[in-house]
Structures are given as structure tokens and as C-alpha cells.
């Protein structure tokens, strides 16, 4: 006859196996669906019906534009919000593309150490096209250029881009308010400011910004 502790051990083993099986089934179901990690979901991220089935998983804090919601419905795709696993710091590490246009790219070690490798361009038109592609994928871009006014004009021709130009770093909070109020996804920095000691703080604030909602006029 089995002892009480042996019976309890058998029960624990059965429960553990059932829980493990349930976890595997749930993981398989989630892997079968498409996962979108972007914080802002636009029509560019909405998959076709035959790409993802009927369910798309999005971040718990994701903002889905009205046009994207309509496209989800038109294509017969449901989206499900799920929590995003946080890193050791409790917050996900964000990243942005760093584009340098017509400048000496060796001068911006302080930014490359934060954002990773940079992409040099000799033409603002090519750089703006690359930035627009990144924005259509719900990414963020930092552009350093000797002609920020020209860069903003070139960027504004792409409807996926919402650019904010930094004209001064004397008041970083003002820059942050502009980024937040426009839901900016491209930050344009003059090469004369890119080595300023405050630029890293501003860039980090830009790539970590979480928008509660997209302004209605965008």
C-alpha cells in the first residue's frame, strides 16, 4: 500500500505534467499567430489574411491607428493585446536608426555607443527614403545633418514620417514636449548640436517615448 507522501508525490507529478502540457499548447497557439512588437500599429503593419490566419498579437501598450483598425476588420483579422516581457531593468530596450547625411560620421561616438552603428549618406533624398521605410515598419530614426531645414523638407514628403527638428538643446523639456505632441518618429539634429553633452539624453527620451494616442490631425 502506498504511503501518504508517495501518493502526494504522484499527484504532484501528474499536476506538473498537465501544467507543462497546457503551457506547450498555449505557446504553440501563440506561435501560430503573428506577433507585432511595434508600439504604433499603422496600416503598413497589418498583414494579409493568408499571412497570419485570423489572429495578430500586439503589445499591451500598442496604439493602433483608426485606419489600421478598419483594415484589420476589412481583412477579417482579429488583434489581441498581450503583455510584453520586460527586461532586467523592467522596461524594454528601444532602438532607433542613426543616419548621418553629409557629415563626418566619426564625430558621433557618443550616439553610436547608444544606438549602435550609423548609416552615412551623401544625399538627403536617399536618407529621407531610408528613414521613411523605417517609419513604415513602425521604427524610429535619428538624422544628423548639416542642413536640418532641407532634411525636414525632404522627410515631410513621406506620409509615414513625422519629423521634429532640434534647433536648441538649452531646454530639453521643450524638445520632449514637441516630440510627444506630434508623436514624432524622426528626430533631426544639426551637426553643430550632435556632439552636445545633452544630445544623448534627448535622443534617449525620443526613442523611449510612449504615445498614449496618435493626435487626430496626423
Long-range contacts (C-beta under 8 A, 24 or more apart in sequence): 30-57, 30-82, 33-57, 33-80, 36-62, 36-79, 36-138, 37-84, 38-62, 38-137, 38-138, 38-139, 39-63, 39-138, 39-210, 39-211, 40-65, 40-138, 40-183, 40-185, 40-211, 40-214, 41-65, 41-68, 41-79, 41-138, 42-67, 42-68, 42-136, 42-138, 42-160, 43-67, 43-68, 43-71, 44-136, 44-137, 44-138, 44-160, 45-137, 45-138, 46-71, 46-72, 46-75, 46-77, 47-75, 47-77, 48-75, 49-75, 49-76, 49-77, 52-77, 54-78, 55-79, 55-80, 56-80, 57-82, 58-82, 59-84, 60-84, 61-210, 63-211, 63-212, 63-213, 63-214, 65-214, 91-208, 94-140, 94-207, 94-208, 95-140, 95-207, 96-139, 96-140, 96-141, 96-142, 96-187, 96-203, 96-206, 96-207, 97-130, 97-131, 97-134, 97-139, 97-140, 97-141, 97-142, 98-141, 98-142, 98-144, 99-127, 99-130, 99-131, 99-141, 99-142, 99-143, 99-144, 100-143, 100-144, 100-145, 101-127, 101-143, 101-144, 101-145, 101-146, 101-147, 101-151, 102-145, 102-146, 102-147, 103-144, 103-145, 103-146, 103-191, 103-194, 107-191, 107-194, 107-195, 108-144, 108-194, 108-195, 110-195, 110-199, 110-200, 111-142, 111-144, 111-194, 111-199, 111-200, 111-203, 114-200, 114-203, 114-204, 115-142, 115-203, 115-207, 124-150, 124-151, 124-154, 125-154, 127-151, 127-154, 128-154, 128-155, 128-157, 128-158, 128-161, 129-158, 131-155, 131-158, 131-161, 131-186, 132-158, 132-160, 132-161, 135-160, 135-161, 135-162, 135-185, 135-186, 136-160, 139-185, 140-185, 140-186, 140-187, 140-206, 140-207, 141-185, 141-186, 141-187, 142-186, 142-187, 142-189, 142-203, 142-206, 142-207, 143-186, 143-187, 143-188, 143-189, 144-189, 144-190, 144-191, 144-194, 145-188, 145-189, 145-190, 145-191, 146-190, 146-191, 148-188, 148-189, 148-190, 151-188, 152-188, 155-186, 155-188, 160-185, 161-185, 161-186, 162-186, 162-218, 163-187, 163-188, 164-188, 165-189, 165-190, 166-190, 166-193, 166-202, 168-193, 169-193, 169-196, 169-198, 169-199, 169-202, 172-198, 172-201, 172-202, 172-205, 175-202, 175-205, 176-202, 176-205, 176-206, 176-209, 179-205, 179-206, 179-209, 180-209, 180-211, 181-215, 182-215, 182-218, 183-211, 183-214, 183-215, 183-218
